[in-house]
Amino acid sequence: MVKKSKIVLNMYKKAFESVALKGQSLAISCVEGEISYEDAFIELIDDLTSVEMAIETAKKEEEFYG
């Protein structure tokens, strides 16, 4: 396994927690009829994409700055 820095590992942990909480919130909104399942899914995918981009940026900065 590739050794990851504590910064990147911490980002994965916080990102997972954030996306999990967002997913729970969206699920409740779907059940209560506040948002469609399709819109909730799209919103969750957008969040995951943003998180992935932030992690990739952090990895690149870490490689560059050491």
C-alpha positions as CSV (number, residue, x, y, z in Angstrom):
1,M,0.0,0.0,0.0
2,V,1.2,3.5,-0.8
3,K,2.1,5.5,2.3
4,K,-0.2,8.5,2.7
5,S,0.5,11.5,4.8
6,K,-1.5,12.3,7.9
7,I,-2.9,15.4,6.1
8,V,-4.3,13.3,3.2
9,L,-5.6,10.6,5.6
10,N,-7.3,13.2,7.7
11,M,-8.9,14.7,4.6
12,Y,-10.3,11.3,3.6
13,K,-11.7,10.9,7.1
14,K,-13.4,14.3,7.2
15,A,-14.6,13.9,3.6
16,F,-16.2,10.6,4.4
17,E,-17.9,11.9,7.4
18,S,-19.2,15.0,5.5
19,V,-20.5,12.9,2.6
20,A,-22.1,10.4,4.9
21,L,-23.9,13.1,6.8
22,K,-25.0,14.8,3.6
23,G,-26.3,11.4,2.3
24,Q,-28.3,10.9,5.5
25,S,-29.8,14.4,5.2
26,L,-30.7,13.9,1.6
27,A,-32.3,10.5,2.4
28,I,-34.5,12.1,5.0
29,S,-35.4,14.9,2.6
30,C,-36.4,12.3,0.0
31,V,-38.5,10.3,2.4
32,E,-40.3,13.5,3.5
33,G,-40.9,14.5,-0.1
34,E,-38.8,17.6,0.0
35,I,-36.5,16.5,-2.9
36,S,-36.7,13.9,-5.6
37,Y,-34.4,10.9,-5.4
38,E,-32.9,11.9,-8.7
39,D,-32.0,15.4,-7.5
40,A,-30.6,14.0,-4.2
41,F,-28.5,11.5,-6.2
42,I,-27.1,14.3,-8.4
43,E,-26.4,16.5,-5.4
44,L,-24.5,13.7,-3.7
45,I,-22.5,12.9,-6.8
46,D,-21.6,16.6,-7.0
47,D,-20.4,16.6,-3.4
48,L,-18.3,13.4,-4.0
49,T,-16.8,15.0,-7.1
50,S,-15.9,18.2,-5.1
51,V,-14.3,16.1,-2.4
52,E,-12.3,14.0,-4.9
53,M,-11.0,17.2,-6.5
54,A,-10.0,18.7,-3.1
55,I,-8.2,15.5,-2.1
56,E,-6.3,15.4,-5.4
57,T,-5.4,19.0,-5.0
58,A,-4.1,18.4,-1.5
59,K,-2.0,15.4,-2.8
60,K,-0.5,17.5,-5.6
61,E,0.3,20.4,-3.2
62,E,1.9,18.0,-0.7
63,E,4.1,16.5,-3.4
64,F,5.1,19.9,-4.6
65,Y,5.7,21.5,-1.2
66,G,6.8,18.3,0.5
